[in-house]
Amino acid sequence: RFFLEEGFYLFGGFIEGAQATNDLWILQCDLENIKWKKAETQGVPPEPRYQHAMTYYKKENSLVISGGRNDKVQMVYSDLYFLTLDTLSWLKIEYNRG
């Protein structure tokens, strides 16, 4: 599998002032240093959120983000997004929930 950026991925959560965010960060580690890098992505990212699920989908070499909430805008999400790891591009998945 090809990854545009290798490391540990972190999406969303809280920032200062209890604001939800939709930033994507990558923790990059090697033998000499550890650093956080804000990822540059393509496409339209998910809305800012926390308490969401994120998992790696090997077949599509993507991260999958589902659900979450943002109390500031009184939203509970039931959406689904893929982040392709070879291009760092967002894709919203439309599906029938019934």
Stockholm file with secondary structure:
# STOCKHOLM 1.0

chainA/1-98         RFFLEEGFYLFGGFIEGAQATNDLWILQCDLENIKWKKAETQGVPPEPRYQHAMTYYKKENSLVISGGRNDKVQMVYSDLYFLTLDTLSWLKIEYNRG
#=GR chainA/1-98 SS CCCSSCSEEEECCEETTTEEBCCEEEEEECSSCEEEEECCCBSCCCCSBBSCEEEEEGGGTEEEEECCEEGGGTEECCCEEEEETTTTEEEECCCCCC
#=GC SS_cons        CCCSSCSEEEECCEETTTEEBCCEEEEEECSSCEEEEECCCBSCCCCSBBSCEEEEEGGGTEEEEECCEEGGGTEECCCEEEEETTTTEEEECCCCCC
//
